[in-house]
Amino acid sequence: MMELSKKYISLKSLAKYIKNETSIGIGGHHFARLPIALIDEVLKNKPRNLEFISWSGGLALELFLQKKSINKIQLCFSSLDIFGLAPNFRKVCEENSIEVIDWSALGLIKALRAGQQNIDSEIFQYPWGSDLPNKTKFCRKYLDPKTNRTFAMVPSLKIDNFLLHATRADEDGNVEIQGPRALDTIMAGASNNVLVTVDEIVSRRTLISEKKGSLISKNFITAINHIPFGAYPTSSVPYYITDYEDLGEAFVNSPIVIGKKIKKNKNFVKNANKLTLKKFIKYFKNSKNRISIKGKPTSDEIMAYALSKEYTNESLCSSGAVSPLANVSYFFAKKNHAPKLILTTMTYGHHDVDFRPMTLSFSEVLDRQNCINFWGGDDSYSIYYQNGQITHEVIGAAQIDKYGDVNNIEIKKKSGGLLRLPGQGGMADVSNLHQNFICYVTKHSRLSFVKKVDYVSAGRGLFKEEERKKAGLKPGKVKIFTNLCVFEKNIKTNLLEVISIHKGITKKEIELNTGFKTIYSKNCKTTPVPSKKELKILREEVDPLNIRKLEFISGEERMKLLKDILKREKELIKKI
């Protein structure tokens, strides 16, 4: 039996490290490896006046907000992914009851990096075209004394307590994160206390011989608790996957109560880790296992197909936050015409994944098995994003104006007040850093297309070929895909022009649903549609469960489809 370090303590003792009026950071990413058990234990102590610092708020932030534990928020983005807006975050923003500072992702990474390295500040590419620096003051301009080029500078950011759920640890307290590590390593380095829960304790010799993941050395770790299923209902692969059924039922109620399905779904979330790509692809060859659709291409299929035609074998595509339509377009391209396309998923956690059918429950398991390498979010920005290596990252947009500027932060209501949106995530950065700035809107309307956005969360500030080359970036295009047409920003006028119209859609229909004067390119054409063979591939091989349609429907219809998808995924594991 191993003799454990004194760093191993009870969950109750671990939670006591969180004192009132301190800052907390949360490890993991979206619905993966969130320290749920530790958060629940912390909240039992009724903490007050905490400052929440993280790339994404999401579920963790919602749990703290509903207990009124937070008095300040610093983040880039907060939503409940496929389940929609985060209600508690939205409420405090619209009421202006809590100070909220929106960061660009690159800005936050650099501030944490400075904290990790014990330096006062860091510089990075300025987010030209975004209102974010002026609105939230998260950064300031910095003039390089040697080149006279303007960059952005952020001050060092330190965190009092970092709450992390990791895969496993050894007897000495060395912590291993298997698979994508999000911002966990730099957040650990920028924190005074690193408080960890793990699913498994293994020997030092096991960590040495297997070398399965990223290591956070024991000298960074304050205390650890061993608690299997400590991240449930979020995932901790290879032990268990995300339980979307549990989350889906929790999010329709207030307050949010998670974890109710653990007895019912425990075998499912564990056994799903045994699924292989070969079995998954084979399963959908049987038409009974698919959600079948017949007839002509629908608007979602036309959009996915049109997006896919933007990519070639030379493309490097990044899939950020959950975006079914974007992922369908990527995987369709890999299957149909661009098999050498490099696709990264889970915000660059999985690098260069193989083709697979779309799935909600199993994407992390399958991409983990079939990617070339794992990265952290900080690596993705410093190695790929800042270097201009990404050609495409297709992003959903809430509000767009005639200049192609995007607003995903807040919209002014006609009745007064604000409608808070999830946030820009990394859009303020990637709108310039990526070769092409590609967005989509699933419902083209005057609410989405306005003369001038209320808040420019992202815009291509570096647009002209010369200025992009001077910045070390590749010239590219700005395009907006909707359910009616495709826009492209004109390099001479800086205005959006319609370059293609979907079959069956009239110019009048576009004009009635656009809040600014519609300009048509001289070469405006009909948007290409998939052939019968390509439509069959899209429906039966790429997205046999119709996950793409979740972005095009709402209300009861959406919940019905979501339940059907999850039911079929559970049946798949039972059969396989």
C-alpha positions as CSV (number, residue, x, y, z in Angstrom):
1,M,0.0,0.0,0.0
2,M,1.3,3.5,-1.0
3,E,2.1,6.0,1.7
4,L,0.4,9.2,0.7
5,S,1.8,12.7,1.0
6,K,0.4,15.0,3.6
7,K,-1.0,17.0,0.7
8,Y,-3.9,14.4,0.6
9,I,-6.7,15.7,2.8
10,S,-10.5,15.4,3.0
11,L,-12.8,17.2,0.6
12,K,-14.2,19.2,3.5
13,S,-10.7,20.4,4.4
14,L,-9.9,21.2,0.8
15,A,-13.0,23.4,0.6
16,K,-12.0,25.4,3.7
17,Y,-9.1,27.0,1.8
18,I,-11.6,29.2,0.1
19,K,-12.1,32.3,2.2
20,N,-14.4,35.2,1.7
21,E,-13.2,38.1,-0.4
22,T,-10.6,36.0,-2.3
23,S,-10.4,35.1,-6.0
24,I,-11.0,31.7,-7.5
25,G,-10.1,30.2,-10.9
26,I,-11.8,27.1,-12.3
27,G,-10.0,24.4,-14.2
28,G,-11.3,22.2,-17.0
29,H,-13.1,23.4,-20.1
30,H,-16.8,23.7,-21.1
31,F,-18.3,20.4,-19.8
32,A,-15.0,18.6,-19.3
33,R,-13.1,18.1,-16.0
34,L,-15.0,20.8,-14.0
35,P,-14.2,20.3,-10.3
36,I,-17.9,19.8,-9.4
37,A,-17.5,17.9,-6.2
38,L,-15.1,20.5,-4.8
39,I,-17.4,23.4,-6.0
40,D,-20.3,21.7,-4.2
41,E,-18.3,21.4,-1.0
42,V,-17.1,25.0,-1.2
43,L,-20.7,26.2,-1.6
44,K,-21.8,24.4,1.5
45,N,-19.6,26.9,3.4
46,K,-21.6,29.8,1.9
47,P,-18.6,31.9,0.7
48,R,-19.2,35.6,0.0
49,N,-17.6,38.3,-2.2
50,L,-15.5,36.0,-4.3
51,E,-13.9,37.1,-7.6
52,F,-14.4,34.6,-10.4
53,I,-11.5,34.5,-13.0
54,S,-11.7,32.0,-15.9
55,W,-11.7,31.8,-19.7
56,S,-15.3,30.5,-19.5
57,G,-17.9,30.9,-16.9
58,G,-20.5,28.4,-17.9
59,L,-21.8,25.8,-15.4
60,A,-19.2,26.5,-12.7
61,L,-20.1,30.3,-12.6
62,E,-23.8,29.5,-12.6
63,L,-23.4,27.4,-9.5
64,F,-21.6,30.1,-7.6
65,L,-23.9,32.9,-8.8
66,Q,-27.1,31.1,-7.7
67,K,-25.6,31.0,-4.2
68,K,-24.8,34.7,-4.4
69,S,-21.1,34.0,-3.7
70,I,-19.6,36.2,-6.5
71,N,-19.0,40.0,-6.5
72,K,-16.7,40.3,-9.5
73,I,-16.3,38.4,-12.7
74,Q,-13.4,38.4,-15.2
75,L,-13.8,36.1,-18.2
76,C,-14.1,35.9,-22.0
77,F,-17.3,33.9,-22.4
78,S,-20.1,32.3,-20.5
79,S,-22.9,30.1,-21.9
80,L,-24.3,26.6,-21.4
81,D,-23.1,25.5,-24.8
82,I,-25.9,23.6,-26.7
83,F,-28.3,24.3,-23.8
84,G,-28.2,28.1,-24.5
85,L,-27.5,31.2,-22.5
86,A,-26.4,31.1,-18.9
87,P,-29.3,32.6,-17.0
88,N,-27.6,33.7,-13.8
89,F,-24.7,35.3,-15.7
90,R,-27.1,37.1,-18.0
91,K,-29.2,38.3,-15.1
92,V,-26.3,39.9,-13.1
93,C,-25.0,41.5,-16.3
94,E,-28.4,43.0,-17.3
95,E,-29.0,44.2,-13.8
96,N,-25.4,45.6,-13.5
97,S,-25.3,44.1,-10.0
98,I,-21.8,42.7,-10.3
99,E,-18.7,44.1,-11.9
100,V,-18.0,42.1,-15.1
101,I,-14.7,42.5,-17.1
102,D,-14.7,41.0,-20.5
103,W,-11.3,39.9,-21.7
104,S,-10.1,38.7,-25.1
105,A,-8.8,35.2,-24.8
106,L,-5.3,36.1,-25.8
107,G,-5.3,39.0,-23.3
108,L,-6.3,36.7,-20.4
109,I,-3.8,34.1,-21.4
110,K,-1.0,36.7,-21.5
111,A,-2.1,38.1,-18.1
112,L,-2.0,34.7,-16.5
113,R,1.3,33.9,-18.2
114,A,2.7,37.0,-16.6
115,G,1.4,35.9,-13.3
116,Q,2.9,32.4,-13.8
117,Q,6.3,33.9,-14.7
118,N,6.4,36.5,-11.9
119,I,6.6,39.5,-14.3
120,D,4.6,42.6,-14.2
121,S,3.0,42.5,-17.7
122,E,2.9,40.8,-21.1
123,I,2.5,42.2,-24.7
124,F,0.6,40.6,-27.6
125,Q,-1.1,41.6,-30.8
126,Y,-3.6,44.4,-30.3
127,P,-7.2,43.4,-31.0
128,W,-7.7,46.0,-33.8
129,G,-11.3,46.5,-34.8
130,S,-12.8,45.5,-31.4
131,D,-14.4,47.9,-28.8
132,L,-13.3,45.6,-26.0
133,P,-10.1,47.5,-25.0
134,N,-11.9,50.8,-24.7
135,K,-15.0,49.3,-23.1
136,T,-13.4,47.1,-20.4
137,K,-9.9,48.5,-20.2
138,F,-8.5,45.0,-19.9
139,C,-5.4,46.1,-21.9
140,R,-3.7,49.3,-23.1
141,K,-1.6,50.1,-26.2
142,Y,2.1,49.6,-26.1
143,L,4.5,51.2,-28.6
144,D,7.5,48.9,-29.3
145,P,10.6,51.1,-28.8
146,K,12.5,49.4,-31.5
147,T,10.0,49.0,-34.4
148,N,7.4,51.7,-33.4
149,R,4.7,49.1,-33.9
150,T,1.7,49.1,-31.6
151,F,0.9,46.1,-29.5
152,A,-1.4,45.5,-26.5
153,M,-0.1,45.2,-22.9
154,V,-1.9,43.5,-20.0
155,P,-0.9,43.6,-16.3
156,S,0.0,40.4,-14.5
157,L,-3.0,38.5,-13.2
158,K,-2.8,36.4,-10.0
159,I,-5.4,34.1,-8.5
160,D,-5.8,33.2,-4.8
161,N,-7.3,29.7,-5.3
162,F,-7.3,27.5,-8.4
163,L,-9.9,24.7,-8.3
164,L,-8.9,21.8,-10.5
165,H,-10.2,18.3,-11.3
166,A,-7.4,16.2,-12.8
167,T,-7.3,12.6,-14.1
168,R,-4.9,11.2,-11.5
169,A,-2.0,11.9,-9.1
170,D,0.8,9.9,-7.6
171,E,1.5,9.3,-3.9
172,D,3.7,12.4,-3.7
173,G,1.1,14.7,-5.1
174,N,2.3,15.0,-8.8
175,V,-0.9,15.7,-10.8
176,E,-1.5,14.4,-14.3
177,I,-4.0,15.8,-16.8
178,Q,-4.8,13.4,-19.6
179,G,-5.9,14.8,-22.9
180,P,-6.6,18.5,-23.5
181,R,-5.5,20.7,-20.5
182,A,-7.3,24.0,-21.4
183,L,-5.6,26.8,-19.4
184,D,-4.9,24.6,-16.4
185,T,-1.1,24.7,-16.3
186,I,-0.8,28.5,-16.6
187,M,-3.7,29.0,-14.1
188,A,-1.9,26.7,-11.7
189,G,1.3,28.6,-12.1
190,A,-0.5,32.0,-11.5
191,S,-2.3,30.8,-8.4
192,N,-1.3,31.0,-4.7
193,N,-3.2,27.8,-3.8
194,V,-3.8,24.9,-6.2
195,L,-6.6,22.7,-4.9
196,V,-7.1,19.5,-6.7
197,T,-9.5,16.5,-6.9
198,V,-8.5,13.4,-8.8
199,D,-10.3,10.3,-10.0
200,E,-7.4,7.9,-9.3
201,I,-4.2,7.7,-7.3
202,V,-1.4,5.7,-9.0
203,S,2.2,5.2,-8.1
204,R,5.0,7.5,-9.2
205,R,6.4,4.5,-11.1
206,T,3.1,4.3,-13.1
207,L,3.3,8.0,-14.1
208,I,6.9,7.5,-15.1
209,S,6.3,4.4,-17.2
210,E,3.0,5.5,-18.9
211,K,3.5,9.2,-19.4
212,K,-0.1,9.7,-20.5
213,G,-0.6,13.4,-19.9
214,S,0.6,16.8,-18.9
215,L,2.1,17.0,-15.4
216,I,1.7,19.7,-12.7
217,S,4.6,19.1,-10.4
218,K,3.9,18.5,-6.7
219,N,5.6,21.7,-5.7
220,F,2.7,23.7,-7.3
221,I,0.0,21.6,-5.5
222,T,-1.4,22.9,-2.2
223,A,-3.7,20.0,-1.4
224,I,-5.4,17.1,-3.1
225,N,-8.5,14.9,-2.5
226,H,-9.1,11.6,-4.1
227,I,-12.8,11.4,-5.2
228,P,-13.8,9.2,-8.1
229,F,-16.5,10.9,-10.3
230,G,-15.4,14.2,-8.8
231,A,-16.2,16.0,-12.1
232,Y,-19.6,14.4,-12.8
233,P,-21.8,15.2,-14.6
234,T,-19.0,16.8,-16.6
235,S,-16.4,14.4,-18.1
236,S,-13.1,13.0,-16.9
237,V,-12.0,10.8,-19.8
238,P,-10.9,8.0,-19.7
239,Y,-13.1,7.3,-16.6
240,Y,-16.4,8.8,-17.7
241,I,-17.9,11.1,-20.3
242,T,-20.2,14.1,-20.0
243,D,-23.7,13.2,-18.9
244,Y,-25.7,15.5,-21.2
245,E,-29.0,14.0,-20.0
246,D,-28.3,15.0,-16.5
247,L,-27.2,18.5,-17.5
248,G,-30.2,19.0,-19.9
249,E,-32.7,18.2,-17.2
250,A,-30.8,20.4,-14.6
251,F,-30.8,23.4,-16.9
252,V,-34.5,23.6,-17.4
253,N,-35.0,24.2,-13.6
254,S,-34.0,26.9,-11.2
255,P,-32.0,26.5,-9.1
256,I,-29.7,24.3,-11.1
257,V,-29.3,20.9,-9.4
258,I,-26.9,18.5,-11.1
259,G,-25.8,14.9,-10.5
260,K,-29.3,13.4,-10.1
261,K,-28.7,10.8,-12.9
262,I,-25.5,9.3,-11.6
263,K,-27.1,6.0,-10.5
264,K,-29.1,5.6,-13.7
265,N,-26.4,6.6,-16.1
266,K,-23.2,5.6,-14.3
267,N,-22.6,2.5,-16.5
268,F,-23.3,4.5,-19.7
269,V,-20.8,7.3,-18.9
270,K,-18.2,4.7,-17.9
271,N,-18.7,2.2,-20.8
272,A,-18.7,4.9,-23.4
273,N,-14.9,5.2,-23.0
274,K,-14.6,1.8,-24.6
275,L,-16.2,3.1,-27.9
276,T,-13.9,3.0,-30.9
277,L,-14.1,5.0,-34.1
278,K,-14.4,1.9,-36.2
279,K,-17.4,0.7,-34.3
280,F,-18.9,4.1,-34.2
281,I,-18.8,4.5,-38.0
282,K,-20.0,1.0,-38.6
283,Y,-23.0,1.5,-36.3
284,F,-24.5,4.2,-38.6
285,K,-24.3,2.0,-41.7
286,N,-27.5,0.5,-40.4
287,S,-30.3,3.0,-41.4
288,K,-32.3,2.0,-38.2
289,N,-29.6,3.7,-36.1
290,R,-29.9,7.1,-38.0
291,I,-32.4,9.9,-37.8
292,S,-33.4,9.7,-41.4
293,I,-34.2,12.7,-43.6
294,K,-35.4,12.7,-47.2
295,G,-36.0,15.3,-49.8
296,K,-34.2,18.4,-51.1
297,P,-31.3,20.1,-49.2
298,T,-32.6,22.1,-46.2
299,S,-31.1,25.5,-45.2
300,D,-28.8,24.0,-42.6
301,E,-27.5,21.6,-45.2
302,I,-26.9,24.3,-47.8
303,M,-25.0,26.4,-45.2
304,A,-22.9,23.4,-44.0
305,Y,-22.1,22.5,-47.6
306,A,-21.3,26.1,-48.6
307,L,-19.0,26.5,-45.6
308,S,-17.2,23.2,-46.4
309,K,-16.3,24.5,-49.8
310,E,-14.2,27.2,-48.1
311,Y,-11.7,24.5,-47.0
312,T,-9.0,22.6,-48.9
313,N,-6.4,20.0,-48.0
314,E,-4.2,23.0,-47.0
315,S,-6.6,24.3,-44.5
316,L,-6.0,24.3,-40.7
317,C,-9.4,24.6,-39.1
318,S,-10.0,25.3,-35.4
319,S,-13.3,24.3,-33.6
320,G,-13.7,26.4,-30.6
321,A,-16.9,26.5,-28.4
322,V,-19.6,24.0,-29.3
323,S,-20.8,24.8,-32.8
324,P,-22.6,21.9,-34.5
325,L,-22.9,23.6,-37.9
326,A,-19.2,24.5,-38.1
327,N,-18.2,21.0,-37.1
328,V,-20.5,19.4,-39.6
329,S,-18.9,21.6,-42.3
330,Y,-15.4,20.6,-41.2
331,F,-16.1,16.9,-41.0
332,F,-18.0,16.9,-44.3
333,A,-15.0,18.5,-46.0
334,K,-12.6,15.9,-44.5
335,K,-14.9,13.1,-45.8
336,N,-15.8,14.6,-49.2
337,H,-13.1,16.7,-50.7
338,A,-10.4,17.7,-48.2
339,P,-9.2,14.5,-46.4
340,K,-5.8,16.2,-45.4
341,L,-7.5,19.2,-43.8
342,I,-6.1,19.6,-40.3
343,L,-9.0,19.9,-37.8
344,T,-8.5,20.7,-34.1
345,T,-11.4,20.3,-31.6
346,M,-12.1,21.3,-28.0
347,T,-10.6,24.7,-28.5
348,Y,-7.4,23.2,-29.9
349,G,-7.2,20.5,-27.2
350,H,-7.2,17.8,-29.8
351,H,-4.8,18.5,-32.7
352,D,-5.4,17.0,-36.2
353,V,-8.3,14.6,-35.5
354,D,-9.5,11.9,-37.9
355,F,-12.9,12.0,-39.6
356,R,-15.8,10.9,-37.4
357,P,-19.6,11.2,-37.5
358,M,-21.1,14.0,-35.4
359,T,-21.9,13.2,-31.8
360,L,-22.8,15.0,-28.6
361,S,-21.7,12.4,-26.0
362,F,-18.7,10.8,-27.6
363,S,-16.7,13.5,-29.3
364,E,-14.1,13.8,-26.5
365,V,-13.5,10.1,-26.4
366,L,-13.2,9.6,-30.2
367,D,-11.1,12.7,-30.8
368,R,-8.8,11.8,-27.9
369,Q,-8.2,8.4,-29.5
370,N,-7.7,9.7,-33.0
371,C,-5.8,13.0,-32.8
372,I,-2.1,13.4,-33.3
373,N,-1.5,15.4,-30.1
374,F,-3.0,17.2,-27.2
375,W,-2.6,20.9,-26.5
376,G,-3.5,23.5,-23.9
377,G,-5.4,26.7,-24.8
378,D,-2.2,28.7,-24.1
379,D,-0.2,26.6,-26.6
380,S,-2.9,27.0,-29.3
381,Y,-2.6,30.8,-29.1
382,S,1.1,31.2,-28.8
383,I,2.1,28.5,-31.4
384,Y,-0.8,28.6,-33.9
385,Y,-3.0,31.6,-33.5
386,Q,-0.5,34.4,-32.9
387,N,1.7,32.9,-35.7
388,G,-1.3,33.2,-38.1
389,Q,-1.4,29.4,-38.8
390,I,-5.2,29.0,-38.6
391,T,-7.0,29.4,-41.9
392,H,-10.6,29.0,-40.6
393,E,-12.5,29.1,-37.3
394,V,-16.2,29.3,-38.1
395,I,-18.1,31.3,-35.4
396,G,-21.8,31.9,-34.7
397,A,-22.7,35.6,-34.6
398,A,-25.6,37.3,-32.9
399,Q,-25.5,40.8,-34.5
400,I,-23.6,42.0,-37.6
401,D,-23.5,45.3,-39.3
402,K,-22.8,46.5,-42.9
403,Y,-19.0,46.6,-42.2
404,G,-18.9,42.9,-41.1
405,D,-18.4,43.9,-37.5
406,V,-19.8,41.4,-35.0
407,N,-21.5,41.8,-31.6
408,N,-21.6,38.8,-29.3
409,I,-21.6,40.7,-26.0
410,E,-24.7,42.9,-25.5
411,I,-27.6,44.3,-27.4
412,K,-29.5,47.4,-26.5
413,K,-33.2,46.7,-26.2
414,K,-35.7,49.1,-27.8
415,S,-37.6,49.2,-24.5
416,G,-34.3,50.2,-22.7
417,G,-31.7,48.1,-20.9
418,L,-29.5,45.5,-22.3
419,L,-29.7,41.9,-23.6
420,R,-26.5,40.2,-22.4
421,L,-25.0,37.6,-24.8
422,P,-22.4,34.9,-24.0
423,G,-19.4,37.1,-24.9
424,Q,-16.8,37.1,-27.6
425,G,-14.6,34.2,-26.3
426,G,-11.5,34.7,-28.5
427,M,-13.3,36.5,-31.5
428,A,-11.6,39.8,-30.8
429,D,-8.2,38.1,-31.3
430,V,-9.0,35.6,-34.1
431,S,-10.9,38.0,-36.3
432,N,-7.4,39.4,-37.2
433,L,-5.0,36.5,-36.4
434,H,-6.8,33.9,-38.5
435,Q,-6.3,34.1,-42.3
436,N,-10.1,34.2,-42.8
437,F,-12.8,35.6,-40.6
438,I,-15.9,33.4,-41.1
439,C,-19.2,33.8,-39.2
440,Y,-22.7,32.5,-39.6
441,V,-26.2,33.4,-38.6
442,T,-28.8,30.6,-38.7
443,K,-31.8,33.1,-38.9
444,H,-31.2,36.0,-41.2
445,S,-33.3,38.9,-39.8
446,R,-33.3,42.7,-39.1
447,L,-32.5,41.8,-35.5
448,S,-29.3,40.1,-36.6
449,F,-28.2,42.4,-39.5
450,V,-28.2,46.1,-38.4
451,K,-26.7,49.3,-39.7
452,K,-24.3,49.5,-36.8
453,V,-23.7,47.0,-34.1
454,D,-24.2,48.2,-30.5
455,Y,-20.9,46.8,-29.4
456,V,-18.1,45.7,-31.7
457,S,-16.9,42.6,-29.9
458,A,-14.9,41.6,-33.0
459,G,-14.0,43.1,-36.4
460,R,-11.3,42.7,-38.9
461,G,-9.2,45.7,-38.0
462,L,-6.4,44.4,-40.1
463,F,-8.1,43.9,-43.5
464,K,-6.0,45.2,-46.3
465,E,-3.4,42.9,-47.8
466,E,-0.5,45.2,-47.1
467,E,-1.3,45.8,-43.4
468,R,-1.8,42.0,-42.8
469,K,1.5,41.2,-44.4
470,K,3.2,43.9,-42.3
471,A,1.8,42.3,-39.2
472,G,3.1,38.9,-40.3
473,L,-0.4,37.6,-41.1
474,K,-1.9,36.0,-44.2
475,P,-4.3,38.0,-46.3
476,G,-7.7,36.5,-46.3
477,K,-11.5,37.0,-46.6
478,V,-14.3,38.1,-44.3
479,K,-17.5,36.1,-45.1
480,I,-20.9,35.7,-43.4
481,F,-23.1,32.7,-44.1
482,T,-26.8,32.8,-43.4
483,N,-29.9,30.8,-44.1
484,L,-30.7,33.1,-47.1
485,C,-27.3,34.0,-48.6
486,V,-23.6,34.5,-48.3
487,F,-22.0,37.9,-47.7
488,E,-18.3,38.9,-48.3
489,K,-16.6,42.1,-47.2
490,N,-15.4,44.2,-50.2
491,I,-11.8,45.0,-50.0
492,K,-12.3,48.5,-51.6
493,T,-15.5,49.7,-50.0
494,N,-15.2,47.9,-46.6
495,L,-18.9,47.0,-46.9
496,L,-20.6,43.6,-47.0
497,E,-21.8,42.4,-50.4
498,V,-24.1,39.5,-51.2
499,I,-21.9,37.1,-53.3
500,S,-24.4,34.2,-53.5
501,I,-28.1,33.7,-52.9
502,H,-29.5,30.3,-51.8
503,K,-31.8,28.5,-54.3
504,G,-35.4,29.5,-53.9
505,I,-34.5,32.8,-52.0
506,T,-35.3,36.1,-53.7
507,K,-33.5,39.4,-53.4
508,K,-36.6,41.0,-51.9
509,E,-36.6,38.4,-49.1
510,I,-33.0,39.2,-48.3
511,E,-33.6,43.0,-48.3
512,L,-36.7,42.7,-46.1
513,N,-34.6,40.8,-43.5
514,T,-31.5,43.1,-43.6
515,G,-31.3,46.3,-41.6
516,F,-28.9,48.0,-44.0
517,K,-28.9,48.7,-47.7
518,T,-28.2,45.4,-49.5
519,I,-25.4,45.5,-52.0
520,Y,-25.0,42.7,-54.5
521,S,-21.6,41.7,-56.0
522,K,-21.3,42.0,-59.7
523,N,-20.5,38.3,-59.8
524,C,-23.4,37.3,-57.4
525,K,-24.5,33.7,-58.1
526,T,-26.7,31.0,-56.8
527,T,-25.2,29.2,-53.8
528,P,-24.1,25.7,-54.8
529,V,-26.0,22.8,-53.3
530,P,-24.8,19.3,-52.5
531,S,-25.3,16.6,-55.2
532,K,-27.4,13.6,-54.3
533,K,-24.3,11.7,-53.4
534,E,-22.9,14.5,-51.3
535,L,-26.2,15.0,-49.5
536,K,-26.3,11.3,-48.7
537,I,-22.8,11.6,-47.2
538,L,-23.8,14.6,-45.1
539,R,-27.0,13.0,-43.8
540,E,-25.8,9.4,-43.3
541,E,-22.1,9.5,-42.6
542,V,-21.3,13.0,-41.3
543,D,-24.3,13.8,-39.2
544,P,-26.6,10.8,-38.9
545,L,-28.2,12.1,-35.7
546,N,-29.1,15.6,-37.2
547,I,-27.0,17.4,-34.5
548,R,-26.6,20.4,-36.9
549,K,-30.3,21.1,-36.7
550,L,-30.0,22.0,-33.0
551,E,-28.9,25.5,-34.1
552,F,-31.9,26.0,-36.4
553,I,-34.8,25.0,-34.1
554,S,-36.0,26.1,-30.7
555,G,-38.3,25.4,-27.8
556,E,-40.1,22.1,-27.6
557,E,-38.9,21.0,-31.0
558,R,-35.3,21.5,-30.0
559,M,-35.7,19.7,-26.7
560,K,-37.4,16.8,-28.5
561,L,-34.5,16.4,-30.9
562,L,-31.9,16.7,-28.1
563,K,-33.6,14.0,-26.1
564,D,-33.8,11.8,-29.2
565,I,-30.1,12.2,-29.9
566,L,-29.1,11.4,-26.3
567,K,-31.5,8.4,-26.3
568,R,-29.9,7.0,-29.4
569,E,-26.4,7.5,-28.1
570,K,-27.2,5.5,-25.0
571,E,-28.7,2.8,-27.1
572,L,-25.5,2.7,-29.1
573,I,-23.4,1.9,-26.1
574,K,-25.8,-0.8,-24.9
575,K,-25.6,-2.5,-28.3
576,I,-21.9,-2.1,-28.8
